[in-house]
C-alpha cells in the first residue's frame, strides 16, 4: 500500500517524470505512536487488564488492550475477538500497525481469512514512516487486493504540517489490476486550491499517462522592441508500453508563437540479431515565427545498440533549422558552436586485447561557430601483446578521411604505429623505457601526397621516498618523488603536412614529461631533452586524505631546434617554462593553483587559481582567476557562492567576467543570480540567467520554480542548469 499511495501522489499532479529529484531530505523521526515490534510467529498474542467470555467463542478484552502477530499490531480501549470468524473489533483510541503503515482511529475491524488480512478503519489518521506520507480518511478498507480511502487527504509534509495536501472524495487502489482511480481530486497549497480533476486513473506500479506540471518563465529578445516576454510549457506524458514512452509539450513563446515539442524513448529488447539497445527521437517545430515569418525546427535522434557482447553501435543525428535557433527559440545551449552527428561501430575483444572501430561524423555550425575538420569516415584497429616481465607491444593502424566546410586542405591520412615498453617497478623506484615507431601517409585532394616515418624513445624514472611529519597538529606522511625523464625524437621538417587534428599542448606537469608539444598525429615534434620534476604529498596517517600536494617540473633541451605549429623547424631556447602546481585542502577550505613560469622573461605565461570555502551546498564561496597571455581575452575571473539568510531562505549566484586584451575592458560572459526558500514540505526558487551572445548583446532568462515535496516541480530541468552555472551548488533536492 505504501508504493500505491506514493504512485498516486506522483500520477495525480505531475507524473513520474517531473517528480524525479525533488524530495527534501529532512530528518523527522516523529511517529503517530511508538513503533511496535511484530511477533515472530503466527500466533496472536493478547494483553489486557481484563478479559471475559461474552457469548460462545467471543471474548471481550478491556483496559490497555493490545494484539500482536507477525502480520499486524492492534491496540485499543477494548477489543472484541470472535474466534470462529477470526475477527477482532477494536473501539476507542485505536492504533494499528503493519510492516508498512500506522493508523490511529476511532474503530477498527480486522479479519483473517486464509492468509489474507481484511481491515476496516473509521475516522483514521495514517502515516507511512518510510515514505513520509501522512493523511486522514473517513474510512479505509483493505481486502488484500483493493484499498478504498473515503474522504481522504494526504501529504508528504512532516506530521502536523499541511502546507500542501491532496484531497479526494474517494481513492481506490487495486493491486490485482495495477490501477488507481480517484474522484474529485484537489491539490491545496497554503490552503489555496491550485489543481482540480473530477476523475483520474493511473497505474500503481510503473508509469502512467497524464499531464505533467506546467513550467513558467520569462526571457528577452535580441531585438530592441521585444523585451520582457513570457514562456509557458504544458507537457503531457504518454506511457505507451513498459519499454517506450512519449512526452508531448506545447511551448508557448509570447514573441514567437507556439512550439510543439515531442520526445520518444524506447528500449530495444534483445533478439537473435542483437543483445539490446535504446532509441531516442526528439523534435521541436514552430510553424511560423511571428518575428521572422519562417518555420523553425529542431531534430535530435540517437540509437545505441549492443549487437553482441563485443560489438557496440551508436548513431546520433542532431540538426536545427538555422544557426540562431538556440538563441532565439530554445534560450538554451547558447554556448555550443556546432551540432555533431556521428556513426560509431566498435568491436572490442578484451580477452585478445583487440579493438576495431569505424567512425564517421559531420557538423552543423550554430551560434556563430567556426568550422572544424570532421572525419568521414575513420577506420582503426589496435592490438596489444603482453609478454613476460610486463613487456608490452601496442600496434595500431588508423585511416581517416578529413573534410572541412571551408578549407581546401582535405584528404585521407593513414597512420601506423608500434609502441614498445617494459615497466620496471619496486617499492623504492620505477623505471619505464618506451620506444615508438610510426609511419604516416597523406593522400591529399588538392596537393601532392606526403608521408612521414619517425621514431621516438623515452625513459621515465621515479624514486619513492617518504617520512613521518606533522602539520597543524595532525600526524602526516610526506611522500617525496623525484622524477627524471629523457625523450628523444629526431628532427624532421613537417611543414608540407596538413594539420587536421594537432594543436599546441600547454607546458603542464605531465605535458613536459610526455616529450611532445602537440596533440594529435599531424605534428610529432623533435625532442632531445631531460625533464626533471619533483612531487610531494602530505597524507593524513589515519584517514588517508591528502592535505597538500606540490609539483614542479622543467625541461632542459639539448639542441636549439624546435618545431612550430606549421611543422617548420625554428630556433628553440634551452629551458622550457617551469610548470608548478599546489593543491591544499584544510577542513572546509581548499586552494588550487597551477602556473607556467617563463624563466627568461620572468613572467607568468599561464595561471589558474581558485580558493573555496565549502561548508555545505547552501553555504559556500569559490573565487577563481585565470590568466593566459596567448589568448585575446587573457584574464578572467569567476565567483560562485550561496549563503543562507535564514534557516529556510538562501541566495545563490555565479558570475564569469573576462578582460579584452586590446581595450582592457571587462565584460560579463555569464551571470546567474537567484533566491530560494526550502522547507521540509515545499520549496520556492527564482533564478535569473544572463549570458553574453557576442555582437547581439545578452540573452536574459528568468525561471520560477515551485516544488511540492515528493509530488512535483513546475520547472523540472532548472536544477540541471543551476548546477552547471553555479559549481558546488546542489539544486537537485534529492542530493542535498
C-alpha positions as CSV (number, residue, x, y, z in Angstrom):
1,X,0.0,0.0,0.0
2,X,2.9,2.3,0.6
3,X,4.0,2.1,-3.0
4,X,0.4,2.6,-4.2
5,X,-0.1,5.8,-2.3
6,X,3.3,7.1,-3.5
7,X,2.4,6.5,-7.1
8,X,-1.0,8.1,-6.5
9,X,0.8,11.3,-5.4
10,X,3.1,11.3,-8.4
11,X,0.4,10.5,-11.0
12,X,-2.3,12.8,-9.9
13,X,-0.4,16.0,-10.1
14,X,2.8,15.7,-12.2
15,X,3.6,12.2,-13.1
16,X,6.7,10.2,-12.7
17,X,9.0,12.2,-15.0
18,X,8.6,15.6,-13.4
19,X,8.7,14.3,-9.8
20,X,12.2,12.9,-10.0
21,X,14.7,14.6,-7.8
22,X,12.6,16.9,-5.7
23,X,12.2,15.4,-2.3
24,X,13.8,17.4,0.6
25,X,16.0,15.4,2.9
26,X,14.5,16.4,6.3
27,X,15.2,14.0,9.2
28,X,12.0,13.7,11.1
29,X,11.6,10.7,13.4
30,X,8.1,11.6,14.7
31,X,5.5,8.8,14.5
32,X,1.8,8.5,15.3
33,X,2.8,6.3,18.2
34,X,5.9,4.4,19.3
35,X,6.7,1.7,16.7
36,X,6.0,-1.8,17.9
37,X,8.0,-4.9,17.1
38,X,5.7,-7.5,15.4
39,X,5.7,-11.1,16.6
40,X,8.0,-13.7,15.1
41,X,5.3,-16.5,14.9
42,X,1.8,-16.9,13.5
43,X,0.1,-16.9,17.0
44,X,-1.9,-13.9,18.1
45,X,-0.5,-12.6,21.4
46,X,-3.1,-10.7,23.5
47,X,-2.5,-8.4,26.5
48,X,-5.3,-6.7,28.5
49,X,-6.2,-5.6,32.1
50,X,-9.4,-7.6,32.0
51,X,-10.9,-10.3,29.8
52,X,-14.3,-12.2,29.8
53,X,-16.2,-14.6,27.6
54,X,-19.4,-12.8,26.5
55,X,-21.0,-15.4,24.3
56,X,-19.8,-18.7,22.9
57,X,-16.4,-18.2,21.3
58,X,-16.5,-14.4,21.7
59,X,-14.0,-12.7,24.1
60,X,-14.1,-9.1,25.3
61,X,-10.8,-7.6,26.3
62,X,-10.7,-4.2,28.1
63,X,-8.2,-1.8,29.6
64,X,-4.8,-1.3,27.7
65,X,-5.6,-4.0,25.2
66,X,-3.1,-5.0,22.5
67,X,-2.9,-7.8,20.0
68,X,0.4,-8.7,18.3
69,X,1.0,-11.1,15.4
70,X,3.5,-11.5,12.6
71,X,1.1,-9.5,10.3
72,X,-0.1,-6.6,12.5
73,X,-0.3,-4.9,15.8
74,X,-3.6,-3.6,17.2
75,X,-4.4,-1.8,20.4
76,X,-7.5,0.0,21.8
77,X,-9.5,0.7,24.9
78,X,-11.5,-2.5,24.2
79,X,-11.2,-5.3,21.6
80,X,-13.8,-8.0,21.0
81,X,-12.4,-11.2,19.5
82,X,-14.6,-13.8,17.7
83,X,-12.5,-16.9,17.3
84,X,-14.8,-18.7,14.8
85,X,-14.6,-15.9,12.3
86,X,-11.1,-14.8,13.3
87,X,-12.4,-11.3,13.6
88,X,-11.2,-8.5,16.0
89,X,-13.3,-5.4,16.6
90,X,-11.5,-2.5,18.3
91,X,-13.0,0.7,19.8
92,X,-11.6,3.7,21.5
93,X,-8.1,5.1,20.8
94,X,-7.4,2.5,18.2
95,X,-3.8,2.0,17.0
96,X,-3.0,-0.2,14.1
97,X,0.4,-1.1,12.6
98,X,1.7,-3.4,9.9
99,X,5.1,-3.6,8.2
100,X,4.3,-0.5,6.0
101,X,2.0,1.9,7.8
102,X,0.4,3.1,11.0
103,X,-3.2,4.1,11.8
104,X,-4.8,6.0,14.6
105,X,-8.7,6.0,14.6
106,X,-12.0,5.5,16.4
107,X,-12.8,2.0,15.3
108,X,-11.2,-0.9,13.5
109,X,-12.3,-4.3,12.3
110,X,-9.6,-6.8,11.5
111,X,-10.5,-10.2,10.0
112,X,-8.2,-13.0,8.9
113,X,-9.4,-15.3,6.2
114,X,-7.0,-17.9,5.0
115,X,-3.7,-16.0,4.5
116,X,-5.4,-12.6,3.9
117,X,-6.0,-9.8,6.4
118,X,-9.1,-7.7,5.9
119,X,-9.3,-4.4,7.7
120,X,-11.8,-1.6,8.0
121,X,-10.9,1.5,9.9
122,X,-13.0,4.6,10.7
123,X,-12.0,8.2,11.3
124,X,-8.4,7.5,10.9
125,X,-5.1,9.3,10.7
126,X,-2.5,7.3,8.7
127,X,1.3,7.5,8.4
128,X,3.9,5.7,6.2
129,X,7.2,6.1,8.2
130,X,9.4,5.1,5.3
131,X,7.7,7.1,2.5
132,X,6.9,10.0,4.9
133,X,3.2,10.1,3.7
134,X,0.7,11.4,6.2
135,X,-3.0,11.8,5.9
136,X,-6.6,11.4,7.2
137,X,-9.6,9.5,5.9
138,X,-13.2,9.0,7.0
139,X,-12.9,5.3,6.3
140,X,-10.2,2.9,4.9
141,X,-11.0,-0.6,3.7
142,X,-8.4,-3.2,2.6
143,X,-9.4,-6.6,1.3
144,X,-5.9,-7.7,0.5
145,X,-6.3,-6.7,-3.2
146,X,-8.1,-3.4,-3.2
147,X,-7.8,-0.5,-0.8
148,X,-10.5,2.2,-0.7
149,X,-10.0,5.6,1.0
150,X,-13.1,7.7,1.6
151,X,-13.0,11.5,2.1
152,X,-9.2,11.3,2.1
153,X,-6.5,13.9,2.4
154,X,-2.7,13.3,2.5
155,X,0.7,15.0,2.1
156,X,4.4,14.3,2.3
157,X,4.9,17.1,4.7
158,X,6.0,16.2,8.3
159,X,3.4,15.2,10.8
160,X,1.2,18.1,11.8
161,X,2.2,20.2,8.7
162,X,-0.3,20.6,5.9
163,X,1.3,23.4,3.8
164,X,0.3,21.3,0.8
165,X,-2.1,18.4,0.8
166,X,-4.1,16.4,-1.8
167,X,-7.8,15.8,-1.2
168,X,-10.2,13.4,-2.9
169,X,-13.7,12.1,-2.3
170,X,-12.5,8.6,-2.9
171,X,-9.3,6.8,-3.9
172,X,-9.4,3.1,-4.9
173,X,-6.1,1.2,-5.3
174,X,-6.3,-2.2,-6.9
175,X,-3.1,-4.2,-6.8
176,X,-4.6,-7.0,-9.0
177,X,-5.4,-4.7,-11.9
178,X,-2.5,-2.4,-11.1
179,X,-4.8,0.6,-11.4
180,X,-5.7,3.5,-9.2
181,X,-8.9,5.6,-9.5
182,X,-9.6,8.9,-7.8
183,X,-12.6,11.1,-7.9
184,X,-12.9,14.9,-7.3
185,X,-9.2,15.5,-6.7
186,X,-8.0,18.8,-5.3
187,X,-4.4,19.9,-4.5
188,X,-4.2,22.7,-2.0
189,X,-1.1,24.8,-1.4
190,X,-1.2,27.0,1.8
191,X,-4.9,26.5,1.9
192,X,-5.5,27.6,-1.7
193,X,-6.6,25.1,-4.3
194,X,-4.1,25.0,-7.2
195,X,-5.2,21.9,-9.1
196,X,-8.5,20.1,-9.7
197,X,-9.5,16.9,-11.6
198,X,-13.0,15.4,-11.4
199,X,-11.6,11.9,-12.3
200,X,-8.2,10.4,-12.7
201,X,-6.8,6.9,-13.3
202,X,-3.2,5.7,-13.2
203,X,-1.1,2.6,-12.9
204,X,0.2,1.7,-9.4
205,X,3.4,0.0,-10.5
206,X,5.3,1.7,-13.3
207,X,4.4,4.8,-15.2
208,X,1.1,6.4,-16.1
209,X,-0.1,8.8,-18.8
210,X,-1.2,12.3,-17.9
211,X,-0.5,16.0,-17.7
212,X,2.7,17.0,-16.0
213,X,3.3,20.2,-14.1
214,X,3.4,23.3,-16.4
215,X,6.5,25.4,-16.4
216,X,6.6,29.3,-16.4
217,X,9.4,31.7,-17.2
218,X,10.4,34.9,-18.9
219,X,13.0,35.9,-21.5
220,X,14.2,38.8,-23.6
221,X,14.7,39.1,-27.3
222,X,17.8,40.4,-29.1
223,X,15.8,43.0,-31.0
224,X,15.2,46.1,-29.0
225,X,11.4,46.2,-29.3
226,X,11.0,42.7,-27.8
227,X,11.8,42.6,-24.1
228,X,10.1,41.0,-21.1
229,X,8.4,38.1,-22.9
230,X,6.9,35.1,-21.2
231,X,7.1,31.4,-21.8
232,X,4.6,28.7,-20.7
233,X,5.2,25.0,-21.2
234,X,2.4,22.4,-20.9
235,X,3.6,18.8,-21.1
236,X,1.6,15.6,-21.5
237,X,3.2,12.2,-20.8
238,X,2.1,9.1,-22.8
239,X,3.0,5.8,-21.2
240,X,2.8,3.7,-24.4
241,X,4.3,0.5,-23.0
242,X,6.7,-0.6,-20.3
243,X,9.6,-0.2,-22.8
244,X,8.5,3.0,-24.5
245,X,7.1,6.4,-23.8
246,X,6.4,9.8,-25.4
247,X,6.5,13.3,-24.0
248,X,4.4,15.9,-25.9
249,X,4.8,19.6,-24.9
250,X,3.2,22.8,-26.0
251,X,5.8,25.6,-25.6
252,X,4.1,29.0,-25.9
253,X,6.6,31.9,-26.6
254,X,4.8,35.2,-26.4
255,X,7.1,36.8,-29.0
256,X,7.5,33.9,-31.4
257,X,4.4,31.6,-31.3
258,X,3.6,28.1,-30.3
259,X,6.3,25.4,-30.5
260,X,5.2,21.8,-30.5
261,X,7.8,19.6,-28.9
262,X,8.0,15.8,-28.7
263,X,10.4,13.2,-27.3
264,X,10.1,9.5,-27.9
265,X,12.1,6.9,-26.0
266,X,12.2,3.2,-26.5
267,X,14.2,0.3,-25.0
268,X,15.1,-2.2,-27.7
269,X,14.8,-5.8,-26.5
270,X,17.4,-8.4,-27.5
271,X,16.7,-10.9,-30.2
272,X,18.6,-13.3,-32.5
273,X,20.3,-10.4,-34.2
274,X,21.4,-8.3,-31.2
275,X,21.5,-8.1,-27.5
276,X,19.7,-4.9,-26.6
277,X,19.6,-1.2,-27.3
278,X,18.0,2.2,-26.8
279,X,16.3,4.7,-29.2
280,X,15.5,8.4,-28.6
281,X,13.8,10.8,-31.0
282,X,13.3,14.5,-30.2
283,X,11.7,17.1,-32.4
284,X,10.6,20.7,-32.0
285,X,8.6,22.6,-34.6
286,X,7.4,26.2,-34.9
287,X,5.2,26.5,-38.0
288,X,5.6,30.3,-38.4
289,X,7.8,32.5,-36.3
290,X,5.9,35.7,-35.5
291,X,9.1,37.8,-36.0
292,X,10.9,36.1,-38.9
293,X,7.8,34.5,-40.6
294,X,9.9,31.4,-41.1
295,X,9.4,27.8,-39.9
296,X,11.8,26.9,-37.1
297,X,12.6,23.3,-36.0
298,X,15.0,21.0,-34.2
299,X,15.5,17.3,-34.7
300,X,17.7,15.1,-32.5
301,X,17.9,11.3,-32.7
302,X,20.1,8.7,-31.3
303,X,20.3,4.9,-31.2
304,X,22.6,2.7,-29.1
305,X,22.8,-1.0,-29.9
306,X,24.7,-3.8,-28.3
307,X,24.9,-6.1,-31.2
308,X,26.6,-8.8,-29.1
309,X,28.9,-8.8,-26.1
310,X,31.8,-7.5,-28.1
311,X,30.2,-5.1,-30.6
312,X,28.5,-1.8,-30.0
313,X,26.8,0.6,-32.5
314,X,26.0,4.2,-31.8
315,X,24.1,6.5,-34.2
316,X,23.4,10.2,-33.5
317,X,21.9,12.9,-35.7
318,X,21.4,16.5,-34.5
319,X,20.0,19.3,-36.6
320,X,18.3,22.6,-36.3
321,X,16.6,24.8,-38.9
322,X,19.0,27.7,-38.5
323,X,22.1,28.9,-36.6
324,X,20.0,31.2,-34.2
325,X,17.6,28.5,-33.1
326,X,19.1,28.0,-29.6
327,X,19.5,31.7,-29.0
328,X,16.0,32.8,-30.2
329,X,13.7,29.8,-29.7
330,X,15.3,27.4,-27.1
331,X,17.1,30.0,-25.0
332,X,19.5,27.2,-24.0
333,X,22.7,25.6,-25.4
334,X,23.8,29.0,-26.5
335,X,27.5,28.2,-25.8
336,X,27.5,25.4,-28.4
337,X,29.4,26.2,-31.6
338,X,28.4,23.1,-33.6
339,X,25.9,20.2,-33.6
340,X,27.7,16.9,-34.3
341,X,26.2,13.8,-35.8
342,X,28.1,10.5,-36.0
343,X,28.1,6.8,-36.7
344,X,30.3,4.8,-34.3
345,X,30.8,1.0,-34.6
346,X,33.2,-0.6,-32.2
347,X,34.3,-4.2,-31.8
348,X,36.3,-4.9,-28.6
349,X,37.7,-8.3,-27.6
350,X,39.2,-7.8,-24.1
351,X,40.5,-11.3,-24.0
352,X,42.5,-10.8,-27.2
353,X,43.3,-7.1,-26.5
354,X,41.9,-6.3,-29.9
355,X,39.8,-3.3,-30.9
356,X,38.4,-2.5,-34.3
357,X,36.3,0.7,-34.9
358,X,34.5,2.5,-37.7
359,X,33.6,6.2,-37.1
360,X,32.1,8.9,-39.3
361,X,30.9,12.4,-38.4
362,X,29.7,15.7,-39.7
363,X,28.7,19.0,-38.1
364,X,26.3,21.9,-38.4
365,X,27.5,25.2,-37.2
366,X,25.3,27.2,-34.7
367,X,25.7,30.3,-32.6
368,X,28.3,31.9,-34.8
369,X,30.6,28.8,-34.5
370,X,33.5,28.2,-36.8
371,X,34.1,25.1,-38.9
372,X,36.5,22.3,-37.8
373,X,37.8,19.2,-39.5
374,X,35.5,16.2,-39.4
375,X,36.3,12.5,-40.0
376,X,34.1,10.9,-42.7
377,X,34.9,8.1,-42.2
378,X,37.7,6.8,-39.9
379,X,38.7,3.1,-39.6
380,X,41.0,2.0,-36.8
381,X,42.4,-1.3,-35.5
382,X,44.6,-1.9,-32.4
383,X,46.2,-4.9,-30.8
384,X,48.2,-5.3,-27.6
385,X,50.6,-8.1,-26.9
386,X,51.7,-8.7,-23.3
387,X,54.7,-10.9,-22.7
388,X,57.0,-12.0,-19.8
389,X,58.1,-9.4,-17.2
390,X,55.3,-7.0,-18.3
391,X,56.8,-6.5,-21.7
392,X,54.1,-4.9,-23.9
393,X,53.8,-4.1,-27.6
394,X,50.9,-1.9,-28.8
395,X,50.2,-2.0,-32.6
396,X,47.7,0.4,-34.2
397,X,46.5,1.4,-37.6
398,X,44.1,4.2,-38.3
399,X,42.9,5.7,-41.6
400,X,40.7,8.7,-41.7
401,X,39.2,10.9,-44.5
402,X,39.2,14.5,-43.2
403,X,36.7,17.1,-44.6
404,X,36.2,20.8,-43.9
405,X,33.4,23.2,-44.8
406,X,35.8,26.0,-45.9
407,X,39.4,24.7,-46.1
408,X,40.8,23.0,-49.3
409,X,43.3,21.0,-47.3
410,X,41.4,17.8,-47.2
411,X,42.3,14.2,-47.8
412,X,43.0,10.7,-46.3
413,X,45.5,10.2,-43.6
414,X,46.7,6.7,-42.8
415,X,48.8,6.2,-39.6
416,X,50.5,3.1,-38.4
417,X,52.3,2.9,-35.0
418,X,54.1,0.4,-32.8
419,X,54.8,1.2,-29.1
420,X,57.1,-1.0,-27.1
421,X,57.5,-0.7,-23.3
422,X,58.6,-2.6,-20.3
423,X,58.0,-1.0,-16.9
424,X,60.2,-2.0,-14.0
425,X,59.0,-1.1,-10.5
426,X,59.6,-1.8,-6.9
427,X,58.5,-0.1,-3.7
428,X,61.6,2.2,-3.9
429,X,61.6,3.2,-7.6
430,X,60.1,2.7,-11.1
431,X,61.8,2.8,-14.5
432,X,59.7,2.8,-17.7
433,X,61.6,2.7,-21.1
434,X,59.5,3.1,-24.2
435,X,60.0,3.1,-28.0
436,X,57.6,4.3,-30.6
437,X,57.8,3.7,-34.4
438,X,55.3,5.3,-36.7
439,X,54.6,5.9,-40.4
440,X,52.0,8.4,-41.7
441,X,50.8,8.6,-45.3
442,X,48.7,11.6,-46.7
443,X,46.6,11.2,-49.8
444,X,45.5,14.8,-50.3
445,X,42.7,16.1,-52.6
446,X,44.3,19.4,-53.7
447,X,48.0,18.9,-53.1
448,X,50.8,16.3,-53.7
449,X,50.7,13.2,-51.5
450,X,53.0,13.3,-48.5
451,X,54.4,10.8,-46.0
452,X,56.4,10.7,-42.8
453,X,58.2,8.0,-40.9
454,X,59.6,8.7,-37.4
455,X,60.6,7.1,-34.2
456,X,60.7,8.3,-30.6
457,X,62.5,7.0,-27.5
458,X,61.8,7.8,-23.9
459,X,62.9,6.8,-20.4
460,X,60.9,7.8,-17.3
461,X,62.2,7.2,-13.8
462,X,60.8,7.8,-10.3
463,X,62.2,7.5,-6.8
464,X,59.8,6.9,-3.9
465,X,60.7,8.5,-0.6
466,X,58.5,9.2,2.5
467,X,58.8,10.3,6.1
468,X,56.5,11.0,9.1
469,X,55.8,14.6,9.9
470,X,53.0,16.8,11.3
471,X,51.0,19.8,10.0
472,X,48.8,21.9,12.2
473,X,48.9,19.2,14.9
474,X,47.9,16.4,12.5
475,X,50.2,13.3,12.1
476,X,51.1,13.0,8.4
477,X,53.1,11.0,6.0
478,X,55.1,13.1,3.5
479,X,55.9,11.5,0.2
480,X,58.7,12.8,-1.9
481,X,59.0,11.6,-5.5
482,X,61.9,12.9,-7.6
483,X,61.3,12.2,-11.3
484,X,63.7,12.3,-14.2
485,X,62.8,11.6,-17.9
486,X,64.6,11.6,-21.1
487,X,62.9,11.9,-24.5
488,X,64.4,11.7,-28.0
489,X,62.7,12.3,-31.4
490,X,64.8,13.1,-34.4
491,X,64.4,16.4,-36.3
492,X,62.1,16.3,-39.3
493,X,60.6,19.2,-41.2
494,X,56.8,18.6,-41.4
495,X,55.7,21.9,-42.9
496,X,54.4,20.2,-46.0
497,X,52.0,18.1,-44.0
498,X,48.4,19.4,-43.3
499,X,47.3,19.9,-39.7
500,X,43.9,18.1,-39.3
501,X,43.8,17.5,-35.6
502,X,47.0,18.8,-34.0
503,X,47.2,21.7,-31.5
504,X,49.7,23.1,-29.0
505,X,50.0,21.4,-25.6
506,X,50.3,23.5,-22.5
507,X,53.6,23.2,-20.6
508,X,51.8,21.3,-17.8
509,X,53.5,19.0,-15.4
510,X,52.6,15.8,-17.3
511,X,52.8,17.5,-20.6
512,X,56.5,18.2,-20.1
513,X,57.2,14.5,-19.3
514,X,55.5,13.4,-22.5
515,X,58.2,14.8,-24.6
516,X,55.7,16.1,-27.2
517,X,54.4,19.7,-27.5
518,X,51.4,18.9,-29.9
519,X,48.2,16.9,-29.6
520,X,47.0,14.6,-32.4
521,X,49.1,12.9,-35.1
522,X,50.0,15.5,-37.7
523,X,52.7,17.1,-35.7
524,X,55.3,15.0,-33.9
525,X,57.8,17.4,-32.6
526,X,61.6,16.8,-32.4
527,X,63.0,16.2,-28.9
528,X,66.3,15.7,-27.2
529,X,65.8,16.7,-23.7
530,X,65.7,15.9,-20.0
531,X,62.8,16.7,-17.8
532,X,63.3,17.0,-14.0
533,X,60.4,17.0,-11.7
534,X,59.5,16.8,-8.0
535,X,56.3,15.7,-6.4
536,X,55.4,15.8,-2.7
537,X,52.1,14.9,-0.9
538,X,51.2,15.3,2.7
539,X,48.8,12.5,3.7
540,X,46.8,12.0,6.9
541,X,48.1,8.8,8.5
542,X,44.6,7.9,9.9
543,X,42.2,8.9,7.1
544,X,44.4,8.7,4.0
545,X,43.3,12.2,2.9
546,X,45.8,14.3,1.1
547,X,46.1,17.8,2.7
548,X,48.8,19.2,0.4
549,X,50.1,18.2,-3.0
550,X,53.0,20.0,-4.6
551,X,54.5,19.5,-8.1
552,X,57.2,21.3,-10.1
553,X,58.9,20.4,-13.4
554,X,61.1,21.9,-16.1
555,X,62.7,20.6,-19.3
556,X,66.3,21.1,-20.4
557,X,66.6,21.0,-24.2
558,X,69.9,19.6,-25.6
559,X,69.6,21.2,-29.0
560,X,68.5,24.6,-30.2
561,X,65.9,23.5,-32.9
562,X,62.2,23.4,-32.3
563,X,59.1,22.9,-34.4
564,X,56.3,25.4,-34.7
565,X,52.6,24.7,-35.3
566,X,53.1,24.8,-39.1
567,X,55.6,22.0,-38.8
568,X,58.7,24.0,-39.8
569,X,61.9,23.8,-37.7
570,X,62.8,27.0,-35.8
571,X,65.2,28.0,-33.1
572,X,64.5,26.9,-29.6
573,X,65.5,28.2,-26.2
574,X,67.4,25.9,-23.8
575,X,64.8,25.7,-21.0
576,X,61.0,25.3,-21.0
577,X,58.6,27.1,-18.8
578,X,58.5,25.9,-15.2
579,X,55.3,24.0,-14.5
580,X,54.2,24.4,-10.9
581,X,51.1,23.3,-9.0
582,X,49.9,23.4,-5.4
583,X,46.7,22.0,-4.1
584,X,45.8,22.3,-0.4
585,X,42.7,21.1,1.5
586,X,42.2,22.1,5.1
587,X,38.8,21.4,6.7
588,X,36.3,23.4,4.7
589,X,38.9,25.4,2.8
590,X,40.6,24.4,-0.4
591,X,43.2,26.2,-2.6
592,X,44.3,25.1,-6.1
593,X,46.9,26.8,-8.1
594,X,48.7,25.9,-11.4
595,X,51.0,28.1,-13.4
596,X,53.6,28.2,-16.1
597,X,56.5,30.5,-15.4
598,X,58.9,31.7,-18.1
599,X,62.4,32.0,-16.5
600,X,63.8,34.0,-19.4
601,X,61.2,36.8,-19.3
602,X,60.5,36.4,-15.5
603,X,56.8,36.4,-16.4
604,X,53.9,34.1,-15.9
605,X,52.6,32.7,-19.2
606,X,49.5,30.9,-17.8
607,X,47.9,30.6,-14.4
608,X,44.8,29.0,-12.9
609,X,44.0,29.8,-9.3
610,X,41.0,29.1,-7.1
611,X,40.1,29.3,-3.5
612,X,36.9,27.7,-2.0
613,X,35.1,27.7,1.3
614,X,32.5,24.9,1.2
615,X,30.6,24.3,4.4
616,X,27.6,22.7,2.6
617,X,25.8,23.1,-0.7
618,X,23.9,26.1,0.7
619,X,26.9,27.9,2.2
620,X,30.0,28.2,0.1
621,X,32.1,30.6,-1.8
622,X,34.5,30.0,-4.7
623,X,36.8,32.6,-6.3
624,X,38.8,31.7,-9.4
625,X,41.2,33.6,-11.5
626,X,42.5,32.6,-14.9
627,X,45.3,34.1,-17.0
628,X,46.6,33.1,-20.4
629,X,48.9,35.5,-22.1
630,X,48.3,33.9,-25.5
631,X,44.5,34.5,-25.5
632,X,42.8,37.6,-26.9
633,X,41.0,37.7,-23.5
634,X,43.9,36.9,-21.3
635,X,42.3,37.4,-17.9
636,X,39.0,36.1,-16.5
637,X,37.6,35.8,-13.0
638,X,34.8,33.6,-11.6
639,X,32.8,34.0,-8.4
640,X,30.3,31.4,-7.3
641,X,28.6,31.1,-4.0
642,X,25.5,30.5,-1.9
643,X,24.6,31.9,1.5
644,X,21.7,31.2,3.9
645,X,19.8,34.3,5.0
646,X,17.7,32.3,7.4
647,X,17.3,28.6,8.2
648,X,15.0,28.2,5.2
649,X,16.0,31.1,2.8
650,X,19.2,31.2,0.9
651,X,20.6,33.1,-2.1
652,X,22.9,31.8,-4.8
653,X,25.0,33.5,-7.5
654,X,27.6,32.9,-10.1
655,X,29.4,35.3,-12.4
656,X,32.1,35.0,-15.0
657,X,33.9,38.1,-16.4
658,X,36.8,38.4,-18.9
659,X,39.1,41.2,-19.9
660,X,39.8,42.1,-23.6
661,X,43.5,42.5,-24.3
662,X,43.1,45.3,-26.8
663,X,40.7,47.5,-24.9
664,X,41.4,46.3,-21.3
665,X,37.6,46.4,-20.8
666,X,35.9,43.8,-18.6
667,X,32.9,42.0,-20.0
668,X,30.4,39.7,-18.2
669,X,30.4,36.4,-20.0
670,X,27.6,34.9,-17.9
671,X,25.8,35.7,-14.7
672,X,23.4,33.7,-12.6
673,X,21.5,35.0,-9.5
674,X,18.7,33.7,-7.5
675,X,16.9,33.2,-4.2
676,X,15.3,30.1,-2.8
677,X,13.0,29.1,0.1
678,X,13.2,25.5,1.2
679,X,11.3,23.7,3.9
680,X,10.6,20.1,4.8
681,X,7.4,20.4,2.8
682,X,7.9,22.6,-0.2
683,X,10.4,24.9,-1.9
684,X,10.3,28.0,-4.0
685,X,13.1,29.1,-6.3
686,X,13.6,32.2,-8.5
687,X,16.6,32.2,-10.9
688,X,17.8,34.7,-13.4
689,X,20.3,33.9,-16.1
690,X,22.3,36.4,-18.2
691,X,24.6,35.3,-21.0
692,X,26.7,37.2,-23.4
693,X,25.9,36.5,-27.1
694,X,28.6,38.4,-28.8
695,X,27.6,41.2,-31.1
696,X,23.9,40.5,-30.4
697,X,24.2,41.5,-26.8
698,X,22.9,39.4,-23.9
699,X,20.3,36.7,-23.5
700,X,18.2,37.0,-20.4
701,X,16.0,34.2,-19.0
702,X,14.2,34.1,-15.7
703,X,12.8,30.8,-14.3
704,X,10.4,30.4,-11.4
705,X,10.1,27.0,-9.7
706,X,7.6,25.7,-7.1
707,X,8.5,22.3,-5.6
708,X,5.9,20.3,-3.6
709,X,7.9,17.8,-1.6
710,X,7.8,14.4,-3.3
711,X,5.0,15.5,-5.7
712,X,6.0,17.9,-8.5
713,X,8.1,20.8,-9.7
714,X,6.9,23.5,-12.1
715,X,10.4,23.6,-13.8
716,X,11.9,20.0,-13.7
717,X,15.0,20.9,-15.7
718,X,16.0,24.0,-13.7
719,X,18.2,22.2,-11.2
720,X,20.5,20.9,-14.0
721,X,21.2,24.3,-15.4
722,X,21.8,25.8,-11.9
723,X,24.3,23.1,-11.1
724,X,26.1,23.8,-14.4
725,X,26.2,27.6,-13.9
726,X,27.0,27.6,-10.1
727,X,29.5,24.8,-9.3
728,X,29.3,23.2,-5.8
729,X,25.6,24.2,-5.6
730,X,23.2,21.2,-5.3
731,X,19.9,22.2,-6.8
732,X,18.7,18.7,-7.1
733,X,16.9,18.3,-3.8
734,X,17.4,14.6,-3.7
735,X,21.2,15.1,-3.4
736,X,21.0,17.7,-0.6
